[in-house]
Amino acid sequence: MSDAETTYVREVEIPNKAGLHARPVMQFVDLASRFKSQVVVINVTRAGGERVDGKSAMQMMLLEATKGCTLRIATDGPDAQAAADALAELVCHGFGVHPESASE
């Protein structure tokens, strides 16, 4: 049995005040690009939320995710679990910005 292709899904809420703007998007894309797995992100808070490539800054900006939005991160590939866990942790921790005090 091979785990070469396994899918993992994590749902996380954006805690930082400014939501998913350019700096957090770049942090997300940089981290996602370190993994071999495909990364798909959906803003499930928006009706009809479209699927975007989590390794594309341009596509990630289309999510229009603000504070409190829920993102579904789906990873598929050889390191899918590690990718899903790392990306979920990045979002949950507000991209390194203290959620209550910073506007970034």
Residue pairs with C-beta under 8 A, 6 or more apart in sequence:
3 78
4 77
4 78
5 76
5 77
5 78
6 76
6 77
6 80
6 81
7 74
7 75
7 76
7 80
8 74
8 75
8 76
8 80
8 81
8 83
8 84
8 85
9 72
9 73
9 74
9 75
9 84
10 72
10 73
10 84
10 85
10 87
10 88
11 44
11 70
11 71
11 72
11 73
12 70
12 71
12 73
12 88
12 91
12 92
13 68
13 69
13 70
13 71
13 91
13 92
14 20
14 65
14 66
14 67
14 68
14 69
14 70
14 71
14 91
14 94
15 67
15 91
15 92
15 93
15 94
15 99
16 24
16 67
16 94
16 95
16 97
16 99
16 102
16 104
17 67
17 99
17 102
17 103
17 104
18 24
18 67
18 103
18 104
19 65
19 66
19 67
19 69
20 28
20 60
20 61
20 63
20 64
20 65
20 66
20 69
20 71
21 104
22 57
22 61
23 95
23 104
24 95
24 97
24 104
25 57
25 60
25 61
26 57
27 90
27 95
27 96
28 41
28 54
28 60
28 87
28 90
28 91
28 95
29 54
29 55
29 56
29 57
29 60
31 86
31 87
31 90
32 39
32 54
32 55
32 83
32 87
33 55
35 75
35 77
35 79
35 80
35 82
35 83
35 86
36 77
36 78
36 79
37 75
37 76
37 77
37 78
37 79
37 80
37 83
38 53
38 75
38 76
38 77
39 53
39 54
39 55
39 73
39 74
39 75
39 83
39 87
40 51
40 52
40 53
40 54
40 73
40 74
40 75
40 76
41 51
41 52
41 53
41 54
41 60
41 63
41 71
41 72
41 73
41 74
42 49
42 50
42 51
42 52
42 63
42 71
42 72
42 74
43 49
43 63
43 64
43 65
43 69
43 70
43 71
44 70
44 71
44 72
45 65
45 68
45 69
45 70
46 63
46 64
46 69
49 63
50 62
52 59
52 60
52 62
52 63
53 59
53 60
54 60
54 73
54 87
63 69
63 71
65 71
67 99
71 91
73 84
73 87
73 88
73 91
74 84
75 81
75 83
75 84
75 87
77 83
94 102
95 104
97 104
